[in-house]
Amino acid sequence: RARRAMGRRAAAARVALAAACALCALPGTSAVAGDFSVDDAVGNVASPVFERFGFAEGGVIEMEAEVTPNDRIVYVALFRRSDWEAWYSTLSRSRNLLLQMCQFPSTMRYEATGKFSFRYEVRDQDQYTLQVLACRVGGRSDPMAPTQVTGYVTLKNPALGDGHAHMSLEMYGVDTLYFAMLGLHLAMLGYWAWATMIARTRRHRRQVHVLCFVLLIVRCVDLALSAAHFVSLGGTPEVDLPLFKAHQIASALATALFLLTMLLIALGWKITRASLTGRELQMLVGTFVVYTVVGVAVAFCETTAACGALQLAEYVLRSLLMLGIIIAMNFNITHVRATIHDSPWAPSLPAAYKRLNQFHSFRWTFLAYLLLPTLILIFQITILSWSFEWVSTLMGELLLLYVYTHVGFTFRPRPTMDLAQIAA
């Protein structure tokens, strides 16, 4: 009997609970409805259906699922943020996984077998994690057979008006934020079109200004799709996959084109030099294509391992591009400064002073783009509570808007100035 009990306990520890729910397969979203499947994973006895979803008081969790074999018993447990973090803190100090997962305090615990459904109304505002636990093997089925749980879950929060909103509490208002950012970028796009195509300064338009115009168009499309994506999340229980993938692709294209534009400006293309060398052109095109392909592939990846590998590759390419921007920018500043110091007076000297001021300003702006996201993250972790995570999104968007505005204003098309105008 003792051996049989130990065998059953070991079988329970090998029960399949690796969640592949549709909610978790879409990184960066607040999807609140979808199918999930909990399958065999050796050494695990629990798996999350969703993690750290912010609920307001009156939020609702609805779940319909089926346990197979149908005589197996599982538990659906809801953990508060504090309980979930406490469970993680004890994970490395305890060897008894069953005791950790199955006997740890939870806000709600529902025993289920076969086909089941339940509805739970959240009483207190907090971030919650829903876990499926297989704590013991029961019934007549083979104790070594894996336990499977498949079903559908829907999460709802009280809307600002009537009814419910299908969005986590910390994401409230993000759609309005993106609409506001879209309006500001459209105003910037209108000004840039006027300055480069209608006003008298159009005579000083160069190819780099056309590239900036294309970048603004792609950025506006990205913001429009972001706003539409979050509006869709708030109004419907399921993720609009085509819209989500279009949003991811537009974001990847906007980031790739932004880094390409920054690199071309740092190289002085059409600013201090008329053209690029053949080797520079090949490296730029190759890097841009590879970065874009990797960014688009992230939108279509389906497994955690594939998404992680692609995101790592994207991060490495992004870091290399930023390093290239810093090197090219410092080289141009050194070259222009040497030209000013070593050359006698010439009619082109005021233009050299103007270029030096422009590149100095560009360097400080790009350094802000590099360093401020880290400061925003520290601010979010140390000061902001979980319900104000949208503030970090706002700060990140304002930072990017500042970079667009400052770089565009610094390198806007304008006639050559004399020394008095530069000094002023």
RAFEN-V26061 format. One record per residue. N is the residue number from 1. SS is DSSP state (@ for helix, = for strand, . for the rest). Layout:
n->{N & N}
ss->{SS & SS}
This chain:
n->{1 & 2 & 3 & 4 & 5 & 6 & 7 & 8 & 9 & 10 & 11 & 12 & 13 & 14 & 15 & 16 & 17 & 18 & 19 & 20 & 21 & 22 & 23 & 24 & 25 & 26 & 27 & 28 & 29 & 30 & 31 & 32 & 33 & 34 & 35 & 36 & 37 & 38 & 39 & 40 & 41 & 42 & 43 & 44 & 45 & 46 & 47 & 48 & 49 & 50 & 51 & 52 & 53 & 54 & 55 & 56 & 57 & 58 & 59 & 60 & 61 & 62 & 63 & 64 & 65 & 66 & 67 & 68 & 69 & 70 & 71 & 72 & 73 & 74 & 75 & 76 & 77 & 78 & 79 & 80 & 81 & 82 & 83 & 84 & 85 & 86 & 87 & 88 & 89 & 90 & 91 & 92 & 93 & 94 & 95 & 96 & 97 & 98 & 99 & 100 & 101 & 102 & 103 & 104 & 105 & 106 & 107 & 108 & 109 & 110 & 111 & 112 & 113 & 114 & 115 & 116 & 117 & 118 & 119 & 120 & 121 & 122 & 123 & 124 & 125 & 126 & 127 & 128 & 129 & 130 & 131 & 132 & 133 & 134 & 135 & 136 & 137 & 138 & 139 & 140 & 141 & 142 & 143 & 144 & 145 & 146 & 147 & 148 & 149 & 150 & 151 & 152 & 153 & 154 & 155 & 156 & 157 & 158 & 159 & 160 & 161 & 162 & 163 & 164 & 165 & 166 & 167 & 168 & 169 & 170 & 171 & 172 & 173 & 174 & 175 & 176 & 177 & 178 & 179 & 180 & 181 & 182 & 183 & 184 & 185 & 186 & 187 & 188 & 189 & 190 & 191 & 192 & 193 & 194 & 195 & 196 & 197 & 198 & 199 & 200 & 201 & 202 & 203 & 204 & 205 & 206 & 207 & 208 & 209 & 210 & 211 & 212 & 213 & 214 & 215 & 216 & 217 & 218 & 219 & 220 & 221 & 222 & 223 & 224 & 225 & 226 & 227 & 228 & 229 & 230 & 231 & 232 & 233 & 234 & 235 & 236 & 237 & 238 & 239 & 240 & 241 & 242 & 243 & 244 & 245 & 246 & 247 & 248 & 249 & 250 & 251 & 252 & 253 & 254 & 255 & 256 & 257 & 258 & 259 & 260 & 261 & 262 & 263 & 264 & 265 & 266 & 267 & 268 & 269 & 270 & 271 & 272 & 273 & 274 & 275 & 276 & 277 & 278 & 279 & 280 & 281 & 282 & 283 & 284 & 285 & 286 & 287 & 288 & 289 & 290 & 291 & 292 & 293 & 294 & 295 & 296 & 297 & 298 & 299 & 300 & 301 & 302 & 303 & 304 & 305 & 306 & 307 & 308 & 309 & 310 & 311 & 312 & 313 & 314 & 315 & 316 & 317 & 318 & 319 & 320 & 321 & 322 & 323 & 324 & 325 & 326 & 327 & 328 & 329 & 330 & 331 & 332 & 333 & 334 & 335 & 336 & 337 & 338 & 339 & 340 & 341 & 342 & 343 & 344 & 345 & 346 & 347 & 348 & 349 & 350 & 351 & 352 & 353 & 354 & 355 & 356 & 357 & 358 & 359 & 360 & 361 & 362 & 363 & 364 & 365 & 366 & 367 & 368 & 369 & 370 & 371 & 372 & 373 & 374 & 375 & 376 & 377 & 378 & 379 & 380 & 381 & 382 & 383 & 384 & 385 & 386 & 387 & 388 & 389 & 390 & 391 & 392 & 393 & 394 & 395 & 396 & 397 & 398 & 399 & 400 & 401 & 402 & 403 & 404 & 405 & 406 & 407 & 408 & 409 & 410 & 411 & 412 & 413 & 414 & 415 & 416 & 417 & 418 & 419 & 420 & 421 & 422 & 423 & 424}
ss->{. & @ & @ & @ & @ & @ & @ & @ & @ & @ & @ & @ & @ & . & . & . & . & = & = & . & . & . & . & . & . & . & . & . & . & . & . & . & = & = & = & = & = & = & = & . & . & . & . & . & . & = & = & = & = & = & = & = & = & = & = & . & . & . & . & = & = & = & = & = & = & = & = & = & . & . & . & . & = & = & = & = & = & = & = & = & @ & @ & @ & @ & @ & @ & @ & @ & @ & @ & @ & . & . & . & . & . & @ & @ & @ & @ & @ & @ & . & . & . & . & . & = & = & = & = & = & . & . & = & = & = & = & = & = & = & . & . & . & . & = & = & = & = & = & = & = & = & = & = & = & . & . & . & . & . & . & . & . & . & . & . & = & = & = & = & = & = & = & = & = & = & = & . & . & . & . & . & = & = & . & . & . & @ & @ & @ & . & . & @ & @ & @ & @ & @ & @ & @ & @ & @ & @ & @ & @ & @ & @ & @ & @ & @ & @ & @ & @ & @ & @ & @ & @ & @ & . & @ & @ & @ & @ & @ & . & . & @ & @ & @ & @ & @ & @ & @ & @ & @ & @ & @ & @ & @ & @ & @ & @ & @ & @ & @ & @ & @ & @ & @ & @ & @ & @ & @ & @ & @ & . & . & . & . & . & @ & @ & @ & @ & @ & @ & @ & @ & @ & @ & @ & @ & @ & @ & @ & @ & @ & @ & @ & @ & @ & @ & @ & @ & @ & @ & @ & . & = & . & . & . & = & . & . & . & . & @ & @ & @ & @ & @ & @ & @ & @ & @ & @ & @ & @ & @ & @ & @ & @ & @ & @ & @ & @ & @ & @ & @ & . & . & . & @ & @ & @ & @ & @ & @ & @ & @ & @ & @ & @ & @ & @ & @ & @ & @ & @ & @ & @ & @ & @ & @ & @ & @ & @ & @ & @ & @ & @ & @ & @ & @ & @ & @ & @ & @ & @ & @ & @ & . & . & . & . & . & . & @ & @ & @ & @ & @ & @ & @ & @ & @ & @ & @ & @ & @ & @ & @ & @ & @ & @ & @ & @ & @ & @ & @ & @ & @ & @ & @ & @ & @ & @ & @ & @ & @ & @ & . & . & . & @ & @ & @ & @ & @ & @ & @ & @ & @ & @ & @ & @ & @ & @ & @ & @ & @ & @ & @ & @ & @ & @ & @ & @ & @ & . & . & . & . & . & . & . & . & @ & @ & @ & @ & @ & .}
